[in-house]
Amino acid sequence: MTELEVEVTHSSHKRGIKMLLRHICEVCDKEEILTVEQAYDQGWDYPPKMGEFKVASPRTCGYCSINGSLWWLLCVEGKKIADLDEKQLQTLSRILQEPENIMVG
């Protein structure tokens, strides 16, 4: 867990506030605004419960498989960043800027 995650998680739980994050499935493009707990309960593969912020790991909803994720392309198929298409590069950019860019309100 990064220093930012610890700070956000700790301060939000301390005040009893549930942090809302925009969850984006990189396979089907589904978007939902959920708390970390809601996302986890619905099967989302999303930090901080699944993986880490700012690290290429699957960002998928509860219906999509990780084999369509950027993580799969890089780690399993061995693709290089130069091999990625524009959508995949945008996904990577978004992941590297989380959680700041997916915080709601």
C-alpha positions as a Markdown table, in Angstrom:
| # | Residue | x | y | z |
|---|---|---|---|---|
| 1 | Met | 0.0 | 0.0 | 0.0 |
| 2 | Thr | 1.4 | 3.4 | -0.9 |
| 3 | Glu | 1.7 | 6.3 | 1.5 |
| 4 | Leu | -1.2 | 8.1 | -0.2 |
| 5 | Glu | -3.4 | 5.0 | 0.1 |
| 6 | Val | -2.7 | 4.7 | 3.8 |
| 7 | Glu | -3.5 | 8.3 | 4.3 |
| 8 | Val | -6.7 | 8.2 | 2.3 |
| 9 | Thr | -7.8 | 4.9 | 3.8 |
| 10 | His | -6.9 | 5.8 | 7.4 |
| 11 | Ser | -8.4 | 9.3 | 7.3 |
| 12 | Ser | -11.6 | 8.2 | 5.6 |
| 13 | His | -12.2 | 5.3 | 8.1 |
| 14 | Lys | -11.3 | 7.5 | 11.0 |
| 15 | Arg | -14.0 | 10.0 | 10.1 |
| 16 | Gly | -16.5 | 7.3 | 9.2 |
| 17 | Ile | -16.6 | 8.5 | 5.6 |
| 18 | Lys | -16.6 | 5.9 | 2.8 |
| 19 | Met | -14.4 | 7.1 | -0.1 |
| 20 | Leu | -16.2 | 7.0 | -3.5 |
| 21 | Leu | -14.0 | 6.0 | -6.5 |
| 22 | Arg | -14.9 | 5.9 | -10.2 |
| 23 | His | -14.3 | 2.2 | -11.2 |
| 24 | Ile | -13.7 | 1.7 | -14.9 |
| 25 | Cys | -13.6 | -1.8 | -16.4 |
| 26 | Glu | -10.8 | -1.9 | -18.9 |
| 27 | Val | -12.4 | -4.8 | -20.8 |
| 28 | Cys | -16.0 | -3.7 | -21.3 |
| 29 | Asp | -15.7 | 0.0 | -20.4 |
| 30 | Lys | -18.4 | -0.2 | -17.7 |
| 31 | Glu | -18.1 | 2.7 | -15.2 |
| 32 | Glu | -19.5 | 2.8 | -11.7 |
| 33 | Ile | -19.0 | 5.1 | -8.7 |
| 34 | Leu | -18.6 | 2.8 | -5.7 |
| 35 | Thr | -16.9 | 2.6 | -2.4 |
| 36 | Val | -14.0 | 0.3 | -2.1 |
| 37 | Glu | -16.2 | -2.2 | -0.2 |
| 38 | Gln | -19.0 | -2.1 | -2.7 |
| 39 | Ala | -16.7 | -2.7 | -5.6 |
| 40 | Tyr | -15.0 | -5.6 | -3.8 |
| 41 | Asp | -18.4 | -7.1 | -2.9 |
| 42 | Gln | -19.5 | -6.8 | -6.6 |
| 43 | Gly | -16.4 | -8.6 | -7.8 |
| 44 | Trp | -14.4 | -5.7 | -9.2 |
| 45 | Asp | -10.7 | -6.3 | -9.5 |
| 46 | Tyr | -9.6 | -2.9 | -8.3 |
| 47 | Pro | -7.2 | -1.4 | -5.7 |
| 48 | Pro | -6.9 | -1.2 | -2.8 |
| 49 | Lys | -8.6 | -4.5 | -2.2 |
| 50 | Met | -7.2 | -6.1 | -5.3 |
| 51 | Gly | -3.8 | -5.0 | -6.5 |
| 52 | Glu | -2.2 | -1.6 | -5.8 |
| 53 | Phe | -2.7 | 1.9 | -7.1 |
| 54 | Lys | -0.2 | 3.1 | -9.7 |
| 55 | Val | 0.7 | -0.5 | -10.6 |
| 56 | Ala | -0.5 | -2.2 | -13.8 |
| 57 | Ser | -2.9 | -4.8 | -12.4 |
| 58 | Pro | -6.3 | -5.8 | -13.7 |
| 59 | Arg | -9.1 | -3.2 | -13.5 |
| 60 | Thr | -12.1 | -5.3 | -14.3 |
| 61 | Cys | -15.8 | -5.5 | -13.3 |
| 62 | Gly | -17.3 | -8.6 | -11.8 |
| 63 | Tyr | -18.3 | -9.9 | -15.2 |
| 64 | Cys | -15.1 | -9.6 | -17.2 |
| 65 | Ser | -12.0 | -11.8 | -17.2 |
| 66 | Ile | -8.5 | -10.5 | -16.5 |
| 67 | Asn | -7.3 | -12.0 | -19.8 |
| 68 | Gly | -8.6 | -8.9 | -21.6 |
| 69 | Ser | -6.7 | -6.6 | -19.3 |
| 70 | Leu | -3.6 | -4.5 | -19.8 |
| 71 | Trp | -1.9 | -6.5 | -17.1 |
| 72 | Trp | -2.6 | -9.7 | -19.0 |
| 73 | Leu | -1.0 | -8.2 | -22.2 |
| 74 | Leu | 2.1 | -7.1 | -20.4 |
| 75 | Cys | 2.7 | -9.9 | -17.9 |
| 76 | Val | 1.3 | -13.0 | -19.6 |
| 77 | Glu | 1.6 | -12.2 | -23.3 |
| 78 | Gly | 4.8 | -10.3 | -22.9 |
| 79 | Lys | 3.8 | -7.2 | -24.9 |
| 80 | Lys | 5.9 | -4.1 | -24.7 |
| 81 | Ile | 4.6 | -0.6 | -24.1 |
| 82 | Ala | 5.6 | 0.2 | -27.8 |
| 83 | Asp | 3.1 | -2.6 | -28.8 |
| 84 | Leu | 0.1 | -1.0 | -27.1 |
| 85 | Asp | -2.7 | 0.7 | -28.9 |
| 86 | Glu | -4.1 | 4.1 | -28.0 |
| 87 | Lys | -6.8 | 2.8 | -25.6 |
| 88 | Gln | -4.3 | 0.6 | -23.8 |
| 89 | Leu | -1.9 | 3.5 | -23.4 |
| 90 | Gln | -4.8 | 5.6 | -22.0 |
| 91 | Thr | -5.6 | 2.8 | -19.6 |
| 92 | Leu | -1.9 | 2.7 | -18.5 |
| 93 | Ser | -1.9 | 6.5 | -18.0 |
| 94 | Arg | -5.0 | 6.4 | -15.9 |
| 95 | Ile | -3.7 | 3.5 | -13.7 |
| 96 | Leu | -0.4 | 5.4 | -13.1 |
| 97 | Gln | -2.4 | 8.4 | -11.9 |
| 98 | Glu | -4.7 | 6.6 | -9.5 |
| 99 | Pro | -6.2 | 7.1 | -7.0 |
| 100 | Glu | -6.2 | 10.9 | -7.4 |
| 101 | Asn | -7.8 | 10.8 | -10.9 |
| 102 | Ile | -10.7 | 8.4 | -9.9 |
| 103 | Met | -11.7 | 10.1 | -6.6 |
| 104 | Val | -15.2 | 11.4 | -6.6 |
| 105 | Gly | -16.3 | 14.4 | -4.6 |
